[in-house]
Amino acid sequence: MSEAISAELYGQAWPCSGVAVNSRGTVYESRCAIAAVDQMLTGKSIALAGFYFLRRRETVTMLKISDVCVRRLARELGTPLQIFDQAAIEKQLSTAQENFRSEMFDTEVAYATKAFGCGAMYKIVNDAGAYLDVVSGGEMYGAHKAGMDMDRVFFHGNSKTEEEIEQALELGCGTIVLDNIGEAEKLVRISDKMEKGIDVVLRINPGIEAHTHEYVITANIDSKFGISVKKTSDIHRVMSIVDDGRFLNFKGFHMHIGSQITDPDSFGKAIETMSAFADDICERSGYAAEFISLGGGFGIKYTESDKPVPLGEMARYSIKKCEEVFGKAKVRPKRLCIEPGRSVVGEAGVSVYKVGYLKDTETLHYAFVDGGMSDNIRPALYGSEYTCAIVNKENDEPKRHYCIAGKNCESADIIIHDAFLPELHEGDYLIVYATGAYGYSMASNYNKCGRPPVVFVKDGEARLVIKRETYEDMTTLETDERIEL
Ligand SMILES: Cc1ncc(COP(=O)(O)O)c(C=O)c1O
């Protein structure tokens, strides 16, 4: 019995059907899972009362990620389940670092935690010598707890609380990225009081309309983020407030024009705008920016219609453009930074669901799965599209157009509107690709659905890095305490 096997039941009703899979990928189907396993082990057909047909299906390629069988993971941990290919994450990070290099500047790659963050992820970032971008006390706390070198942390956000600013100073965050005048005033007050210092960068809004979804454009002229390049008096005001801080060092400027950008031209224009802005500020105030961050936003492939420029090429394009533009400018910063999030983890992550029910309407074949907008809100929020496959049926011919619907109580909870797939059955596992970014990190426990477990796989081994959120977990904060006012 050294052969690794697995079996599962389809449905609760008796006689239930089942499937057993051996480690070579041979699939045995039966009206009972036990019979299927038995068949596999003995290699004989067995007749058991009540068990109907027993047949050996053709050998299929097991769907594996980094040599780990997806079906096995799903069976072991249940669904919904999030799996990341760790080597793919590491590769993306190093690709960004290797391609965003220059003889002219020092360069930094800061991973944007908001795409997906947890202790295991922070460790990867730290070990790669990369920087980290956090936008809240929670992300900062997690990074610190995981042992991240806090000097390499940028603290972003447009509405930092007093407590978060104190926390950044207490934990020794390297840089704070200010977003508005009020934040600058608060920072000076707190840092003077705590007698703790931090490097300061100001987020400016270059007013570039990146070609992407309106919800992820961040640099249109009325954006909530940063101070518009046109508002030079506000920018000067922030600089002079920071200048008054006894423990603060103003280092330069930051921008981020949006997300899921597939057109390098948008970055090119933003770099030109940033350079012209840096020259202008220098002319007016004599201040020559030492540091400039270009932000993140590099697009990834979700469906066939997405044609992203790969991260390495985008990073190379950006640095070449910086050399060309800043090379001719009055102000040449010493250090440049990019902040990729989605492009580091997006395609490295998949979600696995189990098909619970099938339902036909006049025009649609629905497949209902056991997760949905509570573990991935992007389709409902942005109309984001994904591709999927049936685990271990990826060699089968597609037969039907299915609408893959989630289990949350919202009509908008449709994971994929039109998935052309082989015939689906209850109990099939469905794998949705490229869910690594802004899936888990935006997950909620809406409808009191627990967040899924997260697994990192590498070199044939799987590690559980976040446990499934249990019902108990979801009630631990509930209390009944009288508040004395
Ligand atoms: C300031 C900043 N940097 C970086 C990112 C990461 O963007 P992406 O995940 O698209 O690379 C974001 C995303 O919203 C951001 O706001």
The ligand as an SDF file (V2000), in Angstrom:
LIG
                    3D

 16 16  0  0  0  0  0  0  0  0999 V2000
    0.6220   53.2280   -3.6960 C   0  0  0  0  0  0  0  0  0  0  0  0
    0.4730   51.9140   -4.3480 C   0  0  0  0  0  0  0  0  0  0  0  0
    1.5670   51.2250   -4.6860 N   0  0  0  0  0  0  0  0  0  0  0  0
    1.4790   50.0130   -5.2700 C   0  0  0  0  0  0  0  0  0  0  0  0
    0.2660   49.4320   -5.5270 C   0  0  0  0  0  0  0  0  0  0  0  0
    0.2340   48.0750   -6.1400 C   0  0  0  0  0  0  0  0  0  0  0  0
   -0.4210   48.0280   -7.3470 O   0  0  0  0  0  0  0  0  0  0  0  0
   -0.4510   46.6810   -8.1680 P   0  0  0  0  0  0  0  0  0  0  0  0
   -0.9160   45.6180   -7.2520 O   0  0  0  0  0  0  0  0  0  0  0  0
   -1.4260   46.9340   -9.2470 O   0  0  0  0  0  0  0  0  0  0  0  0
    0.9290   46.4410   -8.6730 O   0  0  0  0  0  0  0  0  0  0  0  0
   -0.9100   50.1140   -5.2080 C   0  0  0  0  0  0  0  0  0  0  0  0
   -2.2130   49.5340   -5.4940 C   0  0  0  0  0  0  0  0  0  0  0  0
   -3.2620   50.0370   -5.2860 O   0  0  0  0  0  0  0  0  0  0  0  0
   -0.8030   51.4030   -4.5930 C   0  0  0  0  0  0  0  0  0  0  0  0
   -1.8840   52.1080   -4.2410 O   0  0  0  0  0  0  0  0  0  0  0  0
  1  2  1  0
  2  3  1  0
  2 15  2  0
  3  4  2  0
  4  5  1  0
  5  6  1  0
  5 12  2  0
  6  7  1  0
  7  8  1  0
  8  9  2  0
  8 10  1  0
  8 11  1  0
 12 13  1  0
 12 15  1  0
 13 14  2  0
 15 16  1  0
M  END
$$$$
